[in-house]
Amino acid sequence: MDNIIELDAVDRRILKALQLDGRMTYDALAAEVQLSASAVLRRVRRLEDSGAISSYVALVAPERIGLGLTAYINVRLEKQPGSHKRNPMDLFRAAVEAWPEVVECAALTGEMDYLLRVVVEDMAHYARFIRETLLKHPSVQDCKTSFVLDRVKNTTALPL
């Protein structure tokens, strides 16, 4: 893990404001955190250069663009390499990168090895992904799926 970046109160206010509106102008941000625009610009550039701000994105509502089904899939991999020369986890990680339906993948402790967040059009799309992609991967031993019924909380903002 990289070194932790020291943040003062002003840095935290800047990050909180940008998490709510990443397109905020430097003038508006300066007014929000009570600094000059040039001071805010210097601080934002420092936060970007240090990696505290990793990117700026547009958050797209999946339902509005026809991706109405979200599933969380627990995946267990085979433990011993079969005929592969590479480790099953390495093979799986490389494959996940190429699967557009997988929008998040986390390695886990416990019974299962990975948790995938998958966003698809509908149940038919999900079934195709499971049958034709996930379960055909040579490293996958088992998977268990839970479907999202309702999003109680959905934020990208970190607690600063």
C-alpha positions as CSV (number, residue, x, y, z in Angstrom):
1,M,0.0,0.0,0.0
2,D,1.2,3.5,-0.8
3,N,2.0,6.0,1.9
4,I,-1.0,7.7,3.5
5,I,-1.4,11.3,2.4
6,E,-1.7,13.8,5.3
7,L,-4.8,15.9,4.9
8,D,-5.6,19.0,6.8
9,A,-9.1,20.4,7.4
10,V,-9.0,22.4,4.2
11,D,-8.0,19.4,2.1
12,R,-10.9,17.4,3.6
13,R,-13.4,20.2,2.8
14,I,-12.0,20.3,-0.8
15,L,-12.4,16.5,-1.1
16,K,-15.9,16.6,0.4
17,A,-17.0,19.3,-2.1
18,L,-15.5,17.5,-5.1
19,Q,-17.1,14.2,-4.1
20,L,-20.4,15.9,-4.3
21,D,-19.7,17.8,-7.5
22,G,-16.5,16.9,-9.5
23,R,-17.3,19.6,-12.1
24,M,-17.3,22.4,-9.6
25,T,-15.3,25.4,-10.8
26,Y,-12.2,26.5,-8.9
27,D,-14.0,29.8,-8.1
28,A,-17.0,27.9,-6.6
29,L,-14.8,25.5,-4.8
30,A,-12.7,28.4,-3.4
31,A,-15.9,30.1,-2.1
32,E,-17.0,26.7,-0.6
33,V,-13.8,26.2,1.4
34,Q,-13.1,29.9,2.0
35,L,-9.7,30.1,0.2
36,S,-8.6,32.0,-2.9
37,A,-9.1,30.2,-6.3
38,S,-5.3,30.1,-6.8
39,A,-4.8,28.4,-3.4
40,V,-7.5,25.9,-4.1
41,L,-6.0,25.2,-7.5
42,R,-2.6,24.5,-5.9
43,R,-4.2,22.2,-3.3
44,V,-6.3,20.3,-5.8
45,R,-3.2,19.8,-8.0
46,R,-1.3,18.5,-5.0
47,L,-4.2,16.1,-4.1
48,E,-4.2,14.9,-7.8
49,D,-0.4,14.5,-7.9
50,S,-0.3,12.6,-4.6
51,G,-3.0,10.2,-5.8
52,A,-5.6,11.3,-3.2
53,I,-7.8,12.3,-6.1
54,S,-7.4,9.3,-8.5
55,S,-9.8,10.4,-11.3
56,Y,-12.9,12.3,-12.3
57,V,-15.9,10.4,-13.7
58,A,-19.5,10.8,-14.7
59,L,-21.8,8.5,-12.6
60,V,-24.3,6.9,-14.9
61,A,-27.6,5.6,-13.7
62,P,-27.7,2.0,-14.9
63,E,-31.5,1.7,-15.0
64,R,-31.7,4.8,-17.2
65,I,-29.6,3.2,-19.9
66,G,-31.2,-0.3,-19.9
67,L,-29.0,-2.0,-17.3
68,G,-31.8,-2.8,-14.8
69,L,-30.4,-5.9,-13.0
70,T,-27.5,-5.8,-10.5
71,A,-26.2,-9.0,-9.0
72,Y,-23.5,-9.8,-6.4
73,I,-21.8,-13.1,-7.2
74,N,-19.6,-14.9,-4.7
75,V,-17.0,-17.0,-6.6
76,R,-14.9,-19.9,-5.4
77,L,-11.9,-20.9,-7.4
78,E,-10.1,-24.2,-7.7
79,K,-7.2,-24.2,-5.3
80,Q,-4.6,-26.2,-7.3
81,P,-3.4,-25.2,-10.8
82,G,-4.7,-27.8,-13.2
83,S,-3.0,-28.0,-16.6
84,H,-2.5,-24.3,-16.5
85,K,1.0,-22.9,-15.9
86,R,-0.5,-19.9,-14.2
87,N,-2.1,-19.7,-10.8
88,P,-5.9,-20.0,-11.0
89,M,-6.3,-16.6,-9.2
90,D,-4.1,-14.9,-11.8
91,L,-6.1,-16.5,-14.6
92,F,-9.4,-15.4,-13.0
93,R,-8.2,-11.8,-12.3
94,A,-7.0,-11.4,-15.9
95,A,-10.4,-12.7,-17.2
96,V,-12.4,-10.4,-15.0
97,E,-10.7,-7.4,-16.5
98,A,-12.2,-8.3,-19.9
99,W,-15.8,-8.9,-18.7
100,P,-17.7,-5.7,-19.2
101,E,-20.6,-6.9,-17.0
102,V,-18.3,-7.0,-14.0
103,V,-18.1,-3.5,-12.6
104,E,-16.4,-4.4,-9.4
105,C,-14.3,-7.3,-8.2
106,A,-13.0,-7.8,-4.7
107,A,-10.8,-10.6,-3.3
108,L,-12.2,-11.9,-0.1
109,T,-11.3,-13.8,3.0
110,G,-13.5,-16.7,4.1
111,E,-15.3,-19.4,2.2
112,M,-15.4,-17.7,-1.2
113,D,-12.5,-16.1,-3.0
114,Y,-14.1,-13.2,-4.9
115,L,-17.2,-11.0,-4.9
116,L,-18.3,-9.6,-8.2
117,R,-20.8,-6.8,-8.7
118,V,-22.4,-7.5,-12.1
119,V,-24.7,-5.1,-13.9
120,V,-26.7,-6.5,-16.8
121,E,-29.9,-5.7,-18.8
122,D,-32.1,-8.4,-17.4
123,M,-32.3,-12.0,-16.2
124,A,-31.7,-13.4,-19.7
125,H,-28.5,-11.3,-19.9
126,Y,-27.4,-12.5,-16.5
127,A,-28.1,-16.2,-17.4
128,R,-26.0,-15.8,-20.6
129,F,-23.1,-14.3,-18.5
130,I,-23.2,-17.1,-16.0
131,R,-23.5,-19.9,-18.5
132,E,-21.3,-18.6,-21.3
133,T,-18.7,-16.7,-19.4
134,L,-18.3,-17.2,-15.7
135,L,-18.9,-20.9,-15.3
136,K,-16.9,-21.7,-18.5
137,H,-13.8,-20.1,-16.9
138,P,-11.4,-23.0,-16.0
139,S,-10.5,-21.5,-12.6
140,V,-14.1,-21.2,-11.4
141,Q,-15.3,-24.0,-9.1
142,D,-18.6,-22.6,-7.7
143,C,-20.6,-19.4,-7.5
144,K,-23.5,-18.1,-5.5
145,T,-25.6,-15.1,-6.6
146,S,-27.7,-12.5,-4.7
147,F,-29.8,-10.0,-6.7
148,V,-30.3,-6.4,-5.7
149,L,-34.0,-5.7,-4.9
150,D,-33.6,-2.1,-3.8
151,R,-30.7,0.2,-3.1
152,V,-31.0,1.5,0.4
153,K,-27.8,3.5,0.2
154,N,-25.6,4.1,-2.9
155,T,-22.8,6.5,-2.7
156,T,-19.3,6.9,-4.0
157,A,-18.4,9.6,-1.4
158,L,-15.9,8.5,1.3
159,P,-16.4,9.5,4.9
160,L,-13.9,12.4,5.3
